[in-house]
Each structure stands twice: as C-alpha cells, then as structure tokens.
Amino acid sequence: MRIAAAAAAMGIALVLAEAGLRLARYRESPLTIKEGRAAARNDWRGHHAFKDKRFTADPVLIWKPKPSEGVFNSAGFRGRELAVEKRAGEVLVFAVGDSNTLGWDEVDGPNWPSYLEEFLRGDIPGVVVENAGVIGYSSFQGLGRLAEALGFSPDMVLISFGANDAHLVAVADADFAEHRQADLSRLRLLRLVAALRNRARGKGNLVHRVGLDRYKRNLREMVSLARQARAVPVLLTRPFVGGRGDDPLWWMYHADAYVEATREVAREAGTPLIDLHVPFKDRADLFADESHFNEQGHRLAARLIHRDISRLLVDRR
C-alpha cells in the first residue's frame, strides 16, 4: 500500500509540475545552450531548430528545411523538382554542404550549384545540379543530408563542410543526437530536465561542434556511402577569407585544421578533391563576409568546380 501510495503521489507531483510549466509558458529549448561569450555568439542551433520559420526541428538532423518553404522545393532541396526515379540517361549532381553551398536566401539569389548547372549544360545537356546545402549544417548533419540525397541516385556528390564544425559551443552536435528524444519532447518537464542536464554538462571547457577526429570520420563515411550508392564523391575544402586571427574562441582560429583534415581524407580515400580554400583565401572582394561568397564568388567557385568535374561526368555517361 505504501509503495502504491508513494507512486501515486509521485505521479500527481509530475502531472502538477508539467501543468505548472505549461501555465508558465515554459518554452526553453535545451538546444539553446549559452556558456560564455564564445558559445553565445557561435551557437545558433536552437534558433534554427525552434524559431527559424524556414526549418523544422528534427530528432536526427536537429533542424531541417521545411518542404516548399522559401528557396526549398517539395523535397527540401534548392533546385529543380526531382522525380522519384531518375530518368534514363539523366546526369544528376548533388551539392551537400552548409550556408555557403545553399547561397543567398532569395529565390533567384546567387548560389554556386545553380551556376555550376549552367556551365555543365554546355558539356552535358540536361544535367541537373541539386543544391542540398543547409544553413548552419556541420558534417554531423551532413551525413543525414547525404543519405537523403543518395535516395535520388545521383551520379556525383560534392561535399563541403568544416566551417560550422569548427565553432566552439558548450555541447557537441553528437551529444544532441544522443539525447534527442528528451531534448525535443513535447513534455515541458522532460525538456526542462534535458536543459538542466545540458547546462551541467556544458560547464567547463568549450568543444567544437564536431571535433577534428569526428569530422574526418564523418567525411570518410560520406565517401563510403556515396560509393556504395554508385555515386562519385568529391570533397571540397571550405573557403573563407583572411587568416585565423588571434582569438582562440573564434571558429576561424581553428578553421585551417579542418581544411587540412579535408585534404587528408581525400588523399587517404583516393577521392577527388577540389581545394577551394586556396584560390579564395586572400580574395575579400569575392566574399559578402568572412565565409560567404558574394555573386562573383559563387560564379568563380562554379567555374573552378566545373573545370575539375566536367570530364569525370562526361566519362561516366
């Protein structure tokens, strides 16, 4: 009887606690963790997952594009609507990456995948380049995004990550995935517990959203997945302008290591590499800010990529 009474009392207490949180309109996202200056300025994950109207929270990807919202088509990509099954003779290229791959957030805004399609059509009429870039994505999220793209049987995938991976935050991306059910639960009580847990775990040293070793493992897995799907994987180093600066809390201080890690994985895996970091690193005139192309930058990137992949695609036909 005492055990049953205690269990009933506990159940009532939990119900009352949940009701109290709802009455208080508790809405804190446990993904929004701000631990000091660096985490506060680097961590946009909670905003993208819960506040940005272009995206929806996702238990695996943390956030993902809403179909047919803004620049995204019904499949959640930027570009042409794709058939479920690729037509015979069609050549399909997917660009998987972050905001610099996605391009300007306007329907006709500059983005290098769309320019790449224009240039490739001079060699391969009817080729389609689909843009699977997403604002804020790291290589951790890129794995899931690539899996979605491979469902359309592309002939080639262009993979560009490293900038968001280098950001310093209180809790790494993988930890979000590990506890995603509680973190994204509709129960306010579970979300409060998750938020308190993440805050406690976040005290101490900041970590990269994706550490270097995990970043390399993610790239290797992307290369492997693409090859299993009979698509040619091409790694792109992530371009940004200027040096690393002198602030160890800023992502650019660490970004060169991720560029070199991309080169290392390409060498080890024997997969094509397009080193975009080199031609852009001293060209501030090609950037809208430190890490995002202006229109000229997008067009030059498309020309450089076209130069390196055109023959690969022609030979594959």
C-alpha positions in Angstrom: 0.0 0.0 0.0 2.8 2.4 0.9 4.6 1.8 -2.4 1.3 2.3 -4.3 0.6 5.5 -2.4 4.1 6.8 -3.0 3.9 6.0 -6.7 0.5 7.8 -6.9 1.9 10.8 -5.1 4.9 10.9 -7.4 2.6 10.7 -10.4 0.4 13.5 -9.2 3.5 15.6 -8.5 4.8 15.1 -12.0 1.5 16.0 -13.5 1.3 19.1 -11.4 4.9 20.0 -12.4 4.1 19.6 -16.1 0.9 21.6 -15.7 2.8 24.4 -13.9 5.4 24.6 -16.7 2.7 24.9 -19.3 0.8 27.5 -17.3 4.1 29.4 -17.0 4.6 29.0 -20.8 8.0 27.4 -20.3 9.5 27.2 -23.8 13.2 27.0 -23.3 14.9 24.9 -25.9 17.5 22.6 -24.4 19.5 23.0 -27.6 20.0 26.7 -26.8 23.0 26.5 -24.5 25.0 29.6 -23.9 28.1 29.1 -21.9 30.1 32.3 -22.1 30.9 34.7 -24.9 32.1 32.1 -27.5 29.1 29.8 -27.1 26.7 32.7 -27.2 28.0 34.1 -30.4 28.6 30.7 -32.1 25.6 28.7 -31.2 22.6 29.2 -33.5 21.3 25.7 -33.3 18.4 26.4 -31.0 17.3 29.3 -33.2 17.3 27.2 -36.4 15.6 24.3 -34.8 12.8 26.1 -33.0 12.5 29.7 -34.2 13.5 29.9 -37.8 10.4 29.6 -39.9 12.3 28.0 -42.8 13.2 25.0 -40.7 11.6 22.4 -38.5 13.2 20.6 -35.6 14.4 17.1 -36.4 15.4 14.4 -33.9 18.3 13.3 -36.1 19.4 16.4 -38.0 18.5 18.8 -35.2 16.8 21.0 -37.8 15.9 20.5 -41.5 14.3 22.6 -44.3 10.5 22.7 -44.5 9.4 21.4 -47.9 8.2 24.1 -50.3 9.3 26.9 -47.9 11.4 29.8 -49.2 14.1 28.7 -51.5 13.4 25.0 -50.9 11.4 22.7 -53.2 8.9 20.0 -52.2 11.8 17.6 -51.3 13.5 20.2 -49.1 16.3 20.9 -51.6 17.1 24.0 -53.6 16.7 23.5 -57.3 14.6 21.6 -59.8 11.8 19.3 -58.6 13.2 15.8 -58.9 11.3 12.7 -60.0 11.3 9.8 -57.5 13.2 7.7 -60.1 15.9 9.2 -62.2 15.2 9.2 -65.9 17.3 7.0 -68.2 20.3 9.0 -69.4 19.9 11.8 -66.9 23.0 13.0 -65.1 22.4 14.2 -61.5 24.8 16.0 -59.2 24.1 16.9 -55.6 25.9 19.6 -53.7 25.8 18.8 -50.0 27.0 21.5 -47.6 26.3 24.5 -45.4 25.1 28.1 -46.0 27.9 28.8 -48.4 26.6 26.0 -50.6 23.0 27.0 -50.1 23.7 30.5 -51.2 21.8 33.7 -50.8 18.4 33.3 -49.2 16.3 34.6 -52.1 14.5 32.5 -54.8 16.8 33.8 -57.5 19.7 34.5 -55.2 23.3 33.6 -56.2 24.4 30.1 -55.3 27.3 28.2 -56.9 25.3 25.0 -57.6 22.9 26.8 -59.9 25.8 28.4 -61.8 27.5 25.0 -61.9 24.5 23.6 -63.6 24.6 26.3 -66.3 28.2 25.7 -67.0 27.9 21.9 -67.1 25.0 22.0 -69.5 27.5 23.2 -72.1 29.1 19.8 -71.8 26.1 17.6 -70.8 22.7 18.9 -71.9 20.1 18.1 -69.4 22.4 17.7 -66.4 20.8 18.6 -63.1 22.7 20.0 -60.1 20.6 19.9 -57.0 21.5 22.1 -54.0 21.3 20.2 -50.7 23.0 23.0 -48.7 21.5 24.0 -45.3 22.3 27.0 -43.2 24.4 26.1 -40.2 25.0 22.4 -41.1 28.0 20.6 -39.8 29.4 17.3 -41.2 27.5 15.5 -38.4 24.2 16.7 -40.0 25.7 16.3 -43.5 25.7 12.6 -43.1 22.0 12.5 -42.8 21.5 15.1 -45.5 23.7 13.0 -47.8 21.6 9.9 -47.1 18.5 11.8 -48.2 20.3 12.9 -51.4 21.5 9.4 -52.2 17.9 8.3 -52.4 17.7 10.1 -55.7 20.5 8.0 -57.2 22.9 10.9 -58.1 25.9 10.3 -60.3 28.1 12.6 -58.2 28.0 14.3 -54.8 30.0 17.4 -53.9 30.7 17.6 -50.2 31.6 20.9 -48.4 31.8 21.2 -44.6 34.2 22.4 -42.0 33.2 25.9 -41.0 30.3 25.1 -38.6 32.2 22.1 -37.4 34.9 24.4 -36.1 32.6 26.5 -34.0 33.1 26.3 -30.2 30.0 25.5 -28.2 29.1 24.0 -24.8 27.8 20.7 -26.2 28.8 19.0 -29.4 26.4 18.0 -32.1 26.7 14.3 -31.3 25.5 14.9 -27.8 22.3 16.5 -29.1 21.6 13.4 -31.1 22.4 11.1 -28.2 19.7 12.7 -26.1 17.4 13.9 -28.9 14.2 12.3 -27.7 14.2 14.1 -24.3 15.6 17.3 -25.9 12.8 17.5 -28.4 10.0 16.1 -26.3 6.6 17.9 -26.2 6.6 17.4 -22.4 7.9 20.6 -20.8 9.1 18.6 -17.8 11.4 16.4 -19.9 12.7 19.4 -21.8 13.5 21.2 -18.5 15.4 18.2 -17.3 17.3 18.0 -20.6 18.1 21.7 -20.4 19.4 21.4 -16.9 21.4 18.3 -17.8 23.0 20.0 -20.8 23.8 23.1 -18.8 25.6 20.9 -16.2 27.5 19.0 -18.9 28.3 22.3 -20.6 30.2 23.8 -17.7 33.9 23.7 -18.2 35.8 23.7 -21.5 34.1 24.5 -24.7 34.1 22.0 -27.5 33.9 22.1 -31.3 30.5 21.3 -32.7 32.4 18.5 -34.4 35.9 17.7 -33.3 38.6 17.1 -35.8 38.7 13.3 -35.4 34.9 13.0 -35.7 35.0 15.4 -38.7 37.4 13.1 -40.5 35.3 10.0 -39.6 32.2 11.8 -41.0 33.9 12.6 -44.3 35.2 9.1 -44.6 31.7 7.7 -44.0 30.2 10.2 -46.6 32.8 8.9 -49.2 31.9 5.3 -48.3 28.1 5.9 -48.5 28.4 7.7 -51.9 30.5 4.9 -53.3 28.1 2.3 -52.1 25.3 4.2 -53.9 27.5 4.2 -57.1 28.0 8.0 -56.9 31.3 9.7 -57.3 32.2 11.6 -54.1 34.1 14.8 -54.4 35.4 16.6 -51.3 35.7 20.4 -51.3 37.7 22.4 -48.8 35.6 25.1 -47.2 36.6 28.6 -48.4 36.8 31.6 -46.2 38.8 34.9 -46.4 41.7 36.0 -44.3 43.8 34.3 -41.6 42.8 32.7 -38.4 43.0 35.8 -36.3 44.2 35.9 -32.7 41.0 34.9 -30.9 41.1 31.2 -29.9 37.4 31.4 -29.2 36.5 32.3 -32.8 35.9 29.5 -35.3 38.4 30.9 -37.9 41.2 30.4 -35.4 40.6 26.6 -35.9 39.4 26.5 -39.4 42.7 25.8 -41.2 42.9 22.5 -39.3 39.5 21.4 -40.8 40.7 22.4 -44.3 43.8 20.3 -43.9 41.7 17.4 -42.5 39.6 17.5 -45.7 42.7 17.2 -47.8 44.0 14.3 -45.6 40.7 12.4 -46.0 40.7 12.9 -49.8 44.3 11.6 -50.0 43.6 8.6 -47.8 40.3 7.7 -49.6 41.7 8.3 -53.1 38.7 10.5 -53.9 38.8 13.7 -55.9 39.5 17.0 -54.0 38.7 20.5 -55.1 40.7 22.8 -52.9 38.6 25.9 -53.0 40.2 27.3 -49.9 43.4 28.2 -51.8 42.1 30.5 -54.6 39.7 32.3 -52.2 41.7 32.8 -49.0 43.1 36.2 -50.0 40.1 37.4 -52.1 38.0 39.6 -49.8 36.4 41.0 -53.0 34.7 37.7 -53.6 33.0 37.5 -50.2 30.0 39.2 -48.6 31.5 38.5 -45.2 34.3 36.3 -43.8 32.9 33.0 -45.1 30.1 33.5 -47.6 30.5 34.3 -51.2 29.1 37.3 -53.0 27.7 36.8 -56.5 31.2 37.0 -58.1 32.5 34.4 -55.6 29.7 32.0 -56.3 30.3 32.3 -60.1 34.1 31.7 -59.7 33.5 28.7 -57.4 31.2 27.2 -60.0 33.8 27.7 -62.8 36.5 26.1 -60.7 34.3 23.1 -59.8 33.1 22.8 -63.4 36.7 22.7 -64.6 37.5 19.8 -62.3 34.4 17.6 -62.6 33.3 18.1 -66.2 35.5 15.3 -67.5 34.5 13.0 -64.7 30.9 13.3 -65.5 31.4 13.1 -69.3 33.4 9.9 -68.8 30.7 8.5 -66.5 27.9 8.8 -69.1 
